[in-house]
Amino acid sequence: MIRSALSYPSKKNLVLQCLRRMSSLVSTSVSEVHPGVAHVTMHSPPVNSLSLSFCQELSQNLQVIHKDKSIDIILLQSDIPGIFSAGLDIKEFTQPKERLMEFWTAFQQLYIDLYGASQTTIACMEGSAPAAGCMLALSCDYRVMTSNTKAKIGLNESLLGIAAPPWLAQQMMDTVGSRVAELSLWRGTLYAPEQALAIGLVDELHENPRERALELAVAEFQKIPRQARAASKTLTRQKRLKHFHQERQADLEHFVNFITQDAVQTQLRGYLQQLAAKKNKK
Ligand SMILES: CCCCCCCC/C=C\C=C\CC(=O)SCCNC(=O)CCNC(=O)[C@H](O)C(C)(C)COP(=O)(O)OP(=O)(O)OC[C@H]1O[C@@H](n2cnc3c(N)ncnc32)[C@H](O)[C@@H]1OP(=O)(O)O
């Protein structure tokens, strides 16, 4: 579905038009909302879970925006009320090995494309962001979250009987510090907005994250020279990305070996049943 949020009468932008055409097929849309500022909107009901195709599409859109020199700020948001992203699509974990490899490779690529974006990126979270949903937010440069206490954010992988991949755990450590990350990871804590703000997992709470993110982009971030923003990002992220590329193949093998263990598969099936039971109780 195309979101025609091109509310600012900017010059014709062929790249964005092309993205909109691609996006009409699947679950993300791209629109320029202000000169230099693009919304990337996730809309894969019911919960924006990251399936293979969703990861690939989001990556593809980000790669096209990266090449578009007219865009220097990306606002990542969801149009599903109460949800930013539910993280990886758990049903993908029960697929055959070839598909698992393709899936994890696409997820790795999404991390590279978002964490490694040269543009400034802002996560506008109007709802929950567990696990890989939190990864999307952690990969952005700035996080604005709803103040609605129903929303939760964090790395809850341990509650599924799995662990976050090392590079995601590292993102958490880089953001909230080692000790808080360590406790969060083994407890699988999902934080309410005020708690997330208190530990530095998000940067701001606002009742309207989209409005606030656009205000920040235009009134604050665009006033900082673009090349300086990009160079500052390189300072803090280049080392992590280099390490990630070196470890990428090992990470893929590690994931497949881990996720296909009988004990892990049993845990995951149990977790999916819990989700279904919770829904039936509603
Ligand atoms: C030693 C080191 C080893 C390292 C090895 C590395 C291994 C790493 C492996 C994996 C990493 C994983 C990262 C992840 O992202 S795992 C995913 C974690 N996500 C979650 O736990 C979120 C679960 N979902 C929820 O909590 C809720 O759904 C919520 C997002 C809060 C929304 O709640 P609500 O609005 O009430 O919606 P429902 O719960 O009713 O759900 C609606 C339907 O959506 C389905 N659903 C929800 N989440 C997922 C998901 N992540 N994947 C697939 N499907 C999901 C849910 O079952 C409902 O489906 P249906 O309508 O068919 O019943």
The ligand as an SDF file (V2000), in Angstrom:
LIG
                    3D

 63 65  0  0  0  0  0  0  0  0999 V2000
   25.3210  -18.2980   22.9200 C   0  0  0  0  0  0  0  0  0  0  0  0
   24.7020  -17.2800   22.0430 C   0  0  0  0  0  0  0  0  0  0  0  0
   23.7580  -17.9080   21.0390 C   0  0  0  0  0  0  0  0  0  0  0  0
   23.2650  -16.8600   20.0940 C   0  0  0  0  0  0  0  0  0  0  0  0
   22.4800  -17.4630   19.0000 C   0  0  0  0  0  0  0  0  0  0  0  0
   21.6990  -16.4270   18.3030 C   0  0  0  0  0  0  0  0  0  0  0  0
   20.2590  -16.8520   18.2030 C   0  0  0  0  0  0  0  0  0  0  0  0
   19.4080  -15.6340   18.0060 C   0  0  0  0  0  0  0  0  0  0  0  0
   18.0730  -16.0620   17.6240 C   0  0  0  0  0  0  0  0  0  0  0  0
   17.0180  -15.2860   17.5650 C   0  0  0  0  0  0  0  0  0  0  0  0
   16.8820  -13.8800   17.8610 C   0  0  0  0  0  0  0  0  0  0  0  0
   15.6200  -13.4090   17.9400 C   0  0  0  0  0  0  0  0  0  0  0  0
   15.2480  -12.0200   18.0790 C   0  0  0  0  0  0  0  0  0  0  0  0
   13.7380  -11.8430   18.0080 C   0  0  0  0  0  0  0  0  0  0  0  0
   13.3140  -10.8340   17.5490 O   0  0  0  0  0  0  0  0  0  0  0  0
   12.6850  -13.0950   18.5430 S   0  0  0  0  0  0  0  0  0  0  0  0
   11.0690  -12.3730   18.5260 C   0  0  0  0  0  0  0  0  0  0  0  0
   10.7310  -11.8310   19.8800 C   0  0  0  0  0  0  0  0  0  0  0  0
    9.4630  -11.1570   19.8550 N   0  0  0  0  0  0  0  0  0  0  0  0
    8.5660  -11.3000   20.7950 C   0  0  0  0  0  0  0  0  0  0  0  0
    8.7380  -12.0230   21.7600 O   0  0  0  0  0  0  0  0  0  0  0  0
    7.2760  -10.5360   20.6220 C   0  0  0  0  0  0  0  0  0  0  0  0
    6.0910  -11.4210   20.8300 C   0  0  0  0  0  0  0  0  0  0  0  0
    4.8920  -10.6560   20.6420 N   0  0  0  0  0  0  0  0  0  0  0  0
    4.3340   -9.9060   21.6020 C   0  0  0  0  0  0  0  0  0  0  0  0
    4.8210   -9.7560   22.6820 O   0  0  0  0  0  0  0  0  0  0  0  0
    3.0420   -9.2560   21.2610 C   0  0  0  0  0  0  0  0  0  0  0  0
    2.5140   -9.8690   20.1200 O   0  0  0  0  0  0  0  0  0  0  0  0
    3.1610   -7.7310   20.9840 C   0  0  0  0  0  0  0  0  0  0  0  0
    4.2410   -7.4210   19.9590 C   0  0  0  0  0  0  0  0  0  0  0  0
    3.4410   -6.9960   22.2980 C   0  0  0  0  0  0  0  0  0  0  0  0
    1.8010   -7.2410   20.4280 C   0  0  0  0  0  0  0  0  0  0  0  0
    0.7660   -7.6180   21.2940 O   0  0  0  0  0  0  0  0  0  0  0  0
   -0.7410   -7.6130   20.7540 P   0  0  0  0  0  0  0  0  0  0  0  0
   -1.0210   -6.3700   20.0380 O   0  0  0  0  0  0  0  0  0  0  0  0
   -1.5650   -7.9620   21.9390 O   0  0  0  0  0  0  0  0  0  0  0  0
   -0.7760   -8.7570   19.6350 O   0  0  0  0  0  0  0  0  0  0  0  0
   -0.8700  -10.3450   19.8420 P   0  0  0  0  0  0  0  0  0  0  0  0
    0.0670  -10.7960   20.9050 O   0  0  0  0  0  0  0  0  0  0  0  0
   -2.3080  -10.7270   20.0030 O   0  0  0  0  0  0  0  0  0  0  0  0
   -0.3150  -10.8870   18.4550 O   0  0  0  0  0  0  0  0  0  0  0  0
   -1.0530  -10.7490   17.2370 C   0  0  0  0  0  0  0  0  0  0  0  0
   -0.6240  -11.8520   16.2980 C   0  0  0  0  0  0  0  0  0  0  0  0
    0.7640  -11.6770   15.9670 O   0  0  0  0  0  0  0  0  0  0  0  0
    1.4970  -12.8730   16.2750 C   0  0  0  0  0  0  0  0  0  0  0  0
    2.8700  -12.4790   16.6990 N   0  0  0  0  0  0  0  0  0  0  0  0
    3.2200  -11.6470   17.6570 C   0  0  0  0  0  0  0  0  0  0  0  0
    4.5480  -11.5090   17.7030 N   0  0  0  0  0  0  0  0  0  0  0  0
    5.0520  -12.3020   16.7300 C   0  0  0  0  0  0  0  0  0  0  0  0
    6.3720  -12.5900   16.2830 C   0  0  0  0  0  0  0  0  0  0  0  0
    7.4700  -12.0200   16.8040 N   0  0  0  0  0  0  0  0  0  0  0  0
    6.5090  -13.4570   15.2750 N   0  0  0  0  0  0  0  0  0  0  0  0
    5.4330  -14.0370   14.6810 C   0  0  0  0  0  0  0  0  0  0  0  0
    4.1470  -13.7880   15.0820 N   0  0  0  0  0  0  0  0  0  0  0  0
    3.9600  -12.9380   16.0830 C   0  0  0  0  0  0  0  0  0  0  0  0
    0.6850  -13.4890   17.4030 C   0  0  0  0  0  0  0  0  0  0  0  0
    0.9800  -14.8610   17.5190 O   0  0  0  0  0  0  0  0  0  0  0  0
   -0.7260  -13.2380   16.9080 C   0  0  0  0  0  0  0  0  0  0  0  0
   -0.9250  -14.1530   15.8120 O   0  0  0  0  0  0  0  0  0  0  0  0
   -2.3360  -14.7600   15.4550 P   0  0  0  0  0  0  0  0  0  0  0  0
   -3.2050  -13.5990   15.0940 O   0  0  0  0  0  0  0  0  0  0  0  0
   -2.0950  -15.6820   14.3190 O   0  0  0  0  0  0  0  0  0  0  0  0
   -2.7990  -15.4900   16.6960 O   0  0  0  0  0  0  0  0  0  0  0  0
  1  2  1  0
  2  3  1  0
  3  4  1  0
  4  5  1  0
  5  6  1  0
  6  7  1  0
  7  8  1  0
  8  9  1  0
  9 10  2  0
 10 11  1  0
 11 12  2  0
 12 13  1  0
 13 14  1  0
 14 15  2  0
 14 16  1  0
 16 17  1  0
 17 18  1  0
 18 19  1  0
 19 20  1  0
 20 21  2  0
 20 22  1  0
 22 23  1  0
 23 24  1  0
 24 25  1  0
 25 26  2  0
 25 27  1  0
 27 28  1  0
 27 29  1  0
 29 30  1  0
 29 31  1  0
 29 32  1  0
 32 33  1  0
 33 34  1  0
 34 35  2  0
 34 36  1  0
 34 37  1  0
 37 38  1  0
 38 39  2  0
 38 40  1  0
 38 41  1  0
 41 42  1  0
 42 43  1  0
 43 44  1  0
 43 58  1  0
 44 45  1  0
 45 46  1  0
 45 56  1  0
 46 47  1  0
 46 55  1  0
 47 48  2  0
 48 49  1  0
 49 50  1  0
 49 55  2  0
 50 51  1  0
 50 52  2  0
 52 53  1  0
 53 54  2  0
 54 55  1  0
 56 57  1  0
 56 58  1  0
 58 59  1  0
 59 60  1  0
 60 61  2  0
 60 62  1  0
 60 63  1  0
M  END
$$$$
